[in-house]
Each structure stands twice: as C-alpha cells, then as structure tokens.
Amino acid sequence: SEKKAIERFQVMNEVCYEKLLDQAEKNQTLVFVHSRKETAKTARFVCGMAIEKETITRVCREKIGPL
C-alpha cells in the first residue's frame, strides 16, 4: 500500500543517513538512488537530518547552498 511504501522510504533514508554519518569523517561517500527525483529527495532528507541533529559539520565540510 501507499502508506507502507512511504514508511519503507523513510526507513531507508534513516539508514542511509546513519551509514553516511558513520563514514563522514573517514571516507568520501556516494549514494546511489533509483531516479533523479529520488536523488533530490534523499539529499534534502540527509541535509535536513544533519541540521536537525546538529551533525551538519560532520556531513558537509564546505559551505553549501540551499537545496
């Protein structure tokens, strides 16, 4: 169902964020997604989570513009 798909998408994004955070200060990380549309959604989610959890300086070292 649609609700389950949204929940699954949310869980995948949360796992992606955690994995990125694990590697943030060690290695460059490349995230593969299904489509261009999902690329933007995933980037916004990761950036938003990093700001919310105050880990943005671990994820992004350089100044970034708005997504």
N, C-alpha and C positions, 0 to 999 in steps of 0.2 A: 504494500500500500504506500501511498504518498508519505504518510507520517513516518513510517519505518524507513523510507529512503532518506528523509531529512535527518532523522536520528542517526542513521548509519553515516551520512555525510559529516555530521557534527562530530561523531566519534573519530572518524578518520582524520579530520582536521586537528582534533585534540592530540591524537597520537603523533601526527606529523609535527605539530608544534613541540611536543616533548622530545622527539627524536632530533629536531633541529637544535633545540636548546642543549641537548647532550653533546652535540658536535660543534656548537657555536664558536668556542674559542680554540678549538683544536684543528678543525679542517673546514675547507670550503664545502658547501652543501648544495646539491642540485636536486630540486623536487620535480618529479615527473607527474603530470596530471593528464586526464583524458582529453581535454579540449582547451582551446584558448580561453573560453569563457570560464572554465574551472581554474585556469591559471590566475586570473584576476581575483576570483572569489577566494582562492586559497591564500594568495598574497595578502589580501585585506584581512582575512581571518588571523593569519600569523602575526601581522603587524599590530592588529588590534589587541590580540592576546598579550603580545610583548609589552605594549603600552599599559594595558590593564594590570599586568603582573609586575610592572616596572623592571622588565628584563630587556628593554629595547636596546640598551647599550651593549648587551651581550650578543644580540642578534645582528644589529646594524652598527658598524663602526663609523661609517661615513654619514654625513648629513644626507638625508633623503627628502624628496619632495612628497607632496600628497599623492595618495593612490586613487 
